[in-house]
Amino acid sequence: MKKKYPQILMKAIFFDLTLFISFAIICYWTYRDDVIQPIFTMSLVPIDSMVIFIYVCVCINALTSYPIQILAAFSIIESFTLNNHDSHQIAKLKKFSLRALIIIMTTIVCMVVKTFTDFINIAGALGSVTVAFILPQMFYFRTYGNELSYWQKLGCYLIATFGICGGTYSIYYSIEKLARGDLS
């Protein structure tokens, strides 16, 4: 498995970048001359095949990314709140209630806080950059550090630098937007 790690990592990064670039190109192609609102406001008009495709892509993203992120939070919270002495039925009921409460509270916060997307953007820039760009490179260096060629090391540094630059810009953009009082 160690020998396949670089290939798997490169394929995953290539797939992610291709997907993000494709979505960006589709959005630009559809609305290149128009001023658009954030996609989550669902104010993309006129409704045509490209807008429907964008909605489908957003739904796929939401259906695949939110559950993966929230499952980690569920696991952490449940390790502190659930106790091993409960019966299977009680444990299942507690787990269901706790997860439902977390999702309801998250939804309420999203609806009440007008700039919630900016806070999510900041949290995502910190968390996602760390998980997607920095930690894999650190683990890879820790595992194969002495065996890597100059170009492999350079590639790892470039990937980490790309993530850090993107995350930094994302944080800067969100903080600057909040400082301006832009609530869109």
VOBA-1610 file (N, C-alpha, C; in pm, whole numbers, padded with zeros to 5 digits, always signed):
BEGIN
Met+00083-00119+00000Met+00000+00000+00000Met+00087+00126+00000Lys+00205+00118+00063Lys+00293+00235+00067Lys+00334+00278-00072Lys+00355+00183-00160Lys+00400+00216-00295Lys+00288+00280-00377Lys+00163+00247-00347Lys+00050+00302-00421Lys+00008+00440-00369Tyr+00052+00477-00250Tyr+00009+00604-00188Tyr+00034+00725-00278Pro+00152+00742-00335Pro+00173+00860-00421Pro+00079+00863-00541Gln+00053+00747-00600Gln-00038+00743-00715Gln-00180+00776-00673Ile-00224+00722-00562Ile-00359+00750-00513Ile-00372+00897-00479Leu-00273+00953-00411Leu-00275+01095-00374Leu-00281+01183-00498Met-00199+01154-00596Met-00198+01235-00719Met-00331+01225-00793Lys-00388+01106-00800Lys-00517+01089-00866Lys-00627+01165-00792Ala-00624+01159-00660Ala-00725+01230-00581Ala-00714+01380-00598Ile-00593+01432-00594Ile-00572+01576-00612Ile-00613+01617-00753Phe-00573+01540-00852Phe-00609+01571-00990Phe-00761+01569-01008Phe-00828+01469-00949Phe-00973+01461-00958Phe-01039+01582-00892Asp-00996+01617-00771Asp-01053+01732-00701Asp-01034+01862-00779Leu-00912+01885-00824Leu-00885+02007-00899Leu-00965+02011-01029Thr-00974+01899-01097Thr-01053+01894-01221Thr-01200+01923-01192Leu-01251+01866-01086Leu-01391+01888-01049Leu-01416+02035-01016Phe-01330+02096-00933Phe-01348+02236-00897Phe-01335+02327-01018Ile-01237+02301-01102Ile-01217+02382-01222Ile-01336+02367-01316Ser-01386+02245-01330Ser-01502+02222-01417Ser-01624+02299-01367Phe-01650+02293-01237Phe-01763+02366-01182Phe-01745+02517-01202Ala-01625+02567-01182Ala-01600+02709-01200Ala-01619+02751-01345Ile-01572+02669-01438Ile-01588+02701-01580Ile-01736+02699-01619Ile-01809+02601-01570Ile-01952+02594-01601Ile-02025+02717-01548Cys-01994+02756-01424Cys-02058+02876-01367Cys-02020+03000-01447Tyr-01894+03013-01482Tyr-01851+03130-01559Tyr-01915+03129-01697Trp-01919+03014-01760Trp-01976+03004-01894Trp-02124+03044-01893Thr-02195+03005-01788Thr-02336+03036-01779Thr-02361+03184-01748Tyr-02280+03244-01662Tyr-02305+03381-01615Tyr-02188+03473-01637Arg-02115+03457-01744Arg-01990+03530-01765Arg-02005+03682-01765Asp-02115+03734-01815Asp-02130+03879-01822Asp-02223+03935-01716Asp-02283+03852-01637Asp-02379+03897-01537Asp-02314+03903-01400Val-02365+03993-01319Val-02324+03996-01178Val-02411+03893-01109Ile-02349+03799-01042Ile-02428+03693-00980Ile-02418+03698-00829Gln-02519+03647-00766Gln-02524+03633-00622Gln-02462+03498-00587Pro-02429+03477-00460Pro-02379+03345-00422Pro-02479+03237-00463Ile-02427+03123-00504Ile-02512+03018-00559Ile-02614+02967-00457Phe-02582+02974-00329Phe-02672+02919-00228Phe-02796+03005-00206Thr-02799+03125-00261Thr-02921+03205-00251Thr-03026+03156-00348Met-02984+03066-00436Met-03074+03007-00536Met-03140+03114-00621Ser-03065+03218-00651Ser-03118+03326-00732Ser-03061+03324-00874Leu-03022+03209-00921Leu-02969+03199-01056Leu-03085+03200-01155Val-03089+03301-01236Val-03194+03314-01336Val-03131+03349-01468Pro-03185+03317-01577Pro-03305+03235-01597Pro-03274+03088-01573Ile-03377+03015-01536Ile-03361+02872-01514Ile-03351+02803-01650Asp-03237+02748-01677Asp-03217+02673-01801Asp-03139+02546-01768Ser-03097+02475-01869Ser-03032+02347-01845Ser-02901+02363-01768Met-02826+02471-01793Met-02700+02491-01720Met-02725+02520-01572Val-02828+02599-01542Val-02860+02629-01402Val-02904+02502-01331Ile-02984+02421-01396Ile-03026+02296-01336Ile-02905+02206-01311Phe-02811+02204-01406Phe-02689+02126-01387Phe-02610+02178-01267Ile-02601+02310-01253Ile-02529+02369-01139Ile-02599+02331-01009Tyr-02733+02336-01006Tyr-02806+02296-00886Tyr-02778+02150-00852Val-02777+02065-00952Val-02749+01923-00929Val-02608+01905-00871Cys-02511+01980-00926Cys-02373+01971-00875Cys-02365+02020-00730Val-02437+02127-00698Val-02438+02178-00561Val-02503+02075-00468Cys-02610+02012-00513Cys-02676+01910-00432Cys-02584+01790-00409Ile-02515+01748-00513Ile-02421+01637-00498Ile-02312+01674-00399Asn-02261+01798-00411Asn-02158+01844-00318Asn-02211+01844-00175Ala-02332+01896-00157Ala-02390+01901-00022Ala-02415+01761+00033Leu-02463+01673-00053Leu-02493+01537-00007Leu-02367+01457+00023Thr-02256+01492-00039Thr-02135+01415-00015Thr-02041+01480+00085Ser-02041+01613+00096Ser-01945+01676+00186Ser-01999+01696+00327Tyr-02122+01741+00342Tyr-02175+01768+00475Tyr-02181+01642+00561Pro-02235+01530+00510Pro-02238+01410+00595Pro-02099+01364+00639Ile-02003+01373+00551Ile-01867+01330+00588Ile-01812+01419+00698Gln-01834+01549+00687Gln-01784+01641+00788Gln-01859+01626+00919Ile-01990+01611+00912Ile-02070+01605+01035Ile-02052+01470+01105Leu-02020+01364+01031Leu-01998+01234+01095Leu-01881+01239+01193Ala-01778+01313+01157Ala-01665+01328+01249Ala-01710+01400+01376Ala-01791+01504+01361Ala-01841+01576+01478Ala-01930+01486+01562Phe-02016+01408+01496Phe-02101+01313+01570Phe-02016+01217+01651Ser-01914+01163+01591Ser-01828+01066+01658Ser-01763+01127+01782Ile-01713+01248+01768Ile-01646+01313+01882Ile-01746+01342+01994Ile-01861+01398+01959Ile-01961+01433+02061Ile-02016+01308+02127Glu-02042+01205+02048Glu-02095+01081+02105Glu-01997+01013+02198Ser-01868+01028+02172Ser-01770+00966+02263Ser-01775+01028+02402Phe-01819+01154+02411Phe-01829+01221+02540Phe-01966+01203+02606Thr-02070+01185+02525Thr-02205+01186+02582Thr-02269+01049+02601Leu-02236+00954+02515Leu-02299+00823+02527Leu-02223+00738+02628Asn-02298+00653+02698Asn-02230+00569+02796Asn-02250+00423+02760Asn-02152+00342+02791Asn-02149+00202+02749Asn-02246+00112+02826His-02305+00163+02932His-02393+00081+03016His-02537+00080+02966Asp-02569+00161+02866Asp-02706+00166+02814Asp-02735+00044+02727Ser-02861+00007+02725Ser-02901-00103+02637Ser-02889-00057+02491His-02895-00152+02400His-02882-00120+02258His-02991-00023+02212Gln-03113-00044+02259Gln-03226+00042+02221Gln-03207+00185+02273Ile-03167+00198+02399Ile-03146+00330+02459Ile-03030+00401+02390Ala-02923+00330+02364Ala-02808+00389+02296Ala-02846+00437+02157Lys-02926+00358+02086Lys-02971+00397+01952Lys-03060+00521+01959Leu-03149+00527+02057Leu-03237+00643+02073Leu-03156+00768+02109Lys-03060+00754+02199Lys-02975+00868+02236Lys-02895+00918+02116Lys-02840+00826+02039Lys-02761+00863+01923Lys-02847+00936+01820Phe-02966+00883+01794Phe-03057+00947+01698Phe-03096+01086+01747Ser-03132+01097+01875Ser-03174+01227+01931Ser-03061+01329+01926Leu-02943+01286+01962Leu-02828+01376+01962Leu-02797+01424+01820Arg-02797+01334+01725Arg-02768+01372+01586Arg-02877+01465+01532Ala-03003+01435+01561Ala-03112+01522+01515Ala-03099+01661+01577Leu-03067+01667+01705Leu-03049+01796+01772Leu-02936+01877+01708Ile-02825+01812+01678Ile-02711+01882+01616Ile-02752+01937+01480Ile-02820+01857+01399Ile-02860+01903+01267Ile-02962+02015+01277Ile-03056+02005+01369Ile-03156+02112+01387Ile-03088+02240+01433Met-02996+02231+01528Met-02925+02351+01577Met-02841+02414+01465Thr-02775+02331+01386Thr-02695+02383+01274Thr-02785+02456+01175Thr-02901+02399+01146Thr-02995+02461+01053Thr-03046+02594+01107Ile-03078+02598+01234Ile-03126+02723+01295Ile-03018+02830+01290Val-02895+02794+01323Val-02784+02891+01318Val-02767+02943+01175Cys-02775+02854+01077Cys-02762+02895+00936Cys-02871+02994+00896Met-02990+02973+00946Met-03103+03060+00910Met-03096+03193+00982Val-03045+03195+01104Val-03046+03316+01185Val-02926+03407+01154Val-02809+03349+01139Val-02687+03428+01117Val-02673+03457+00968Lys-02686+03584+00932Lys-02684+03622+00789Lys-02548+03598+00725Thr-02442+03606+00800Thr-02308+03589+00744Thr-02251+03451+00775Phe-02338+03355+00794Phe-02294+03220+00831Phe-02200+03162+00726Thr-02226+03189+00599Thr-02139+03134+00494Thr-01997+03186+00507Asp-01981+03309+00554Asp-01846+03361+00574Asp-01774+03288+00688Phe-01847+03259+00794Phe-01787+03184+00904Phe-01753+03041+00861Ile-01840+02981+00782Ile-01813+02847+00729Ile-01693+02852+00635Asn-01684+02960+00558Asn-01571+02977+00467Asn-01439+02983+00545Ile-01439+03057+00654Ile-01317+03067+00737Ile-01285+02931+00799Ala-01386+02867+00856Ala-01363+02735+00918Ala-01317+02634+00813Gly-01378+02638+00696Gly-01339+02547+00589Gly-01198+02574+00540Ala-01163+02702+00532Ala-01027+02736+00487Ala-00924+02684+00586Leu-00955+02694+00713Leu-00861+02642+00814Leu-00860+02490+00816Gly-00977+02431+00825Gly-00986+02286+00838Gly-00953+02211+00710Ser-01013+02253+00600Ser-00993+02181+00475Ser-00850+02192+00423Val-00792+02309+00437Val-00653+02325+00394Val-00564+02232+00476Thr-00588+02227+00603Thr-00507+02140+00688Thr-00525+01993+00650Val-00650+01952+00634Val-00678+01811+00606Val-00641+01771+00463Ala-00663+01860+00367Ala-00643+01823+00227Ala-00503+01854+00174Phe-00438+01956+00227Phe-00312+01999+00167Phe-00190+01986+00258Ile-00207+02007+00387Ile-00091+02009+00477Ile-00065+01872+00540Leu-00166+01816+00604Leu-00145+01688+00673Leu-00102+01574+00579Pro-00162+01559+00461Pro-00114+01450+00374Pro+00034+01466+00338Gln+00077+01590+00316Gln+00218+01612+00283Gln+00307+01580+00402Met+00263+01620+00522Met+00341+01591+00642Met+00352+01440+00665Phe+00240+01369+00650Phe+00241+01224+00669Phe+00328+01157+00564Tyr+00318+01206+00443Tyr+00398+01150+00335Tyr+00547+01169+00361Phe+00583+01291+00405Phe+00723+01318+00440Phe+00769+01230+00556Arg+00682+01217+00653Arg+00719+01137+00771Arg+00740+00990+00735Thr+00659+00942+00641Thr+00668+00802+00601Thr+00782+00777+00503Tyr+00799+00866+00404Tyr+00894+00842+00296Tyr+01003+00948+00285Gly+01020+01031+00384Gly+01111+01145+00376Gly+01248+01117+00319Asn+01312+01011+00363Asn+01448+00981+00317Asn+01453+00923+00176Glu+01341+00868+00130Glu+01337+00802+00000Glu+01295+00895-00114Leu+01251+01016-00082Leu+01196+01105-00184Leu+01305+01174-00265Ser+01277+01189-00393Ser+01368+01264-00479Ser+01342+01414-00460Tyr+01428+01493-00517Tyr+01413+01639-00511Tyr+01278+01681-00568Trp+01239+01624-00683Trp+01115+01664-00750Trp+00992+01622-00670Gln+00998+01507-00605Gln+00888+01465-00521Gln+00871+01558-00401Lys+00984+01595-00340Lys+00978+01690-00229Lys+00924+01824-00275Leu+00971+01870-00391Leu+00923+01997-00445Leu+00773+01991-00472Gly+00727+01879-00528Gly+00584+01862-00553Gly+00503+01870-00425Cys+00551+01807-00321Cys+00482+01812-00191Cys+00478+01954-00136Tyr+00591+02022-00146Tyr+00594+02161-00098Tyr+00501+02250-00179Leu+00494+02229-00309Leu+00406+02309-00394Leu+00260+02284-00362Ile+00224+02158-00338Ile+00085+02127-00301Ile+00049+02194-00169Ala+00136+02182-00070Ala+00110+02245+00061Ala+00104+02396+00047Thr+00195+02454-00032Thr+00196+02599-00051Thr+00070+02646-00122Phe+00027+02572-00223Phe-00098+02605-00294Phe-00215+02608-00195Gly-00225+02507-00111Gly-00333+02502-00012Gly-00325+02616+00088Ile-00206+02645+00135Ile-00189+02754+00232Ile-00225+02888+00168Cys-00183+02910+00045Cys-00215+03037-00024Cys-00366+03049-00048Gly-00428+02940-00095Gly-00572+02943-00117Gly-00650+02963+00012Gly-00610+02894+00117Gly-00677+02910+00246Gly-00659+03050+00303Thr-00538+03103+00289Thr-00511+03238+00338Thr-00596+03341+00264Tyr-00604+03327+00133Tyr-00687+03421+00056Tyr-00833+03408+00095Ser-00881+03286+00113Ser-01020+03264+00150Ser-01051+03329+00285Ile-00961+03313+00381Ile-00979+03376+00512Ile-00976+03528+00499Tyr-00879+03579+00425Tyr-00869+03724+00403Tyr-00997+03778+00340Tyr-01046+03710+00236Tyr-01166+03756+00166Tyr-01286+03760+00260Ser-01305+03656+00339Ser-01420+03650+00430Ser-01410+03755+00540Ile-01292+03772+00597Ile-01276+03872+00703Ile-01294+04012+00647Glu-01241+04036+00529Glu-01255+04168+00465Glu-01401+04195+00434Lys-01474+04094+00389Lys-01616+04108+00359Lys-01696+04137+00487Leu-01663+04069+00594Leu-01731+04094+00722Leu-01698+04233+00773Ala-01572+04275+00759Ala-01531+04408+00806Ala-01603+04518+00728Arg-01632+04495+00600Arg-01705+04592+00518Arg-01851+04598+00555Gly-01899+04497+00624Gly-02041+04492+00658Gly-02125+04432+00546Asp-02061+04362+00454Asp-02131+04299+00343Asp-02202+04174+00395Leu-02333+04175+00395Leu-02410+04063+00449Leu-02462+03970+00341Ser-02410+03981+00220Ser-02460+03894+00113Ser-02402+03756+00123
//
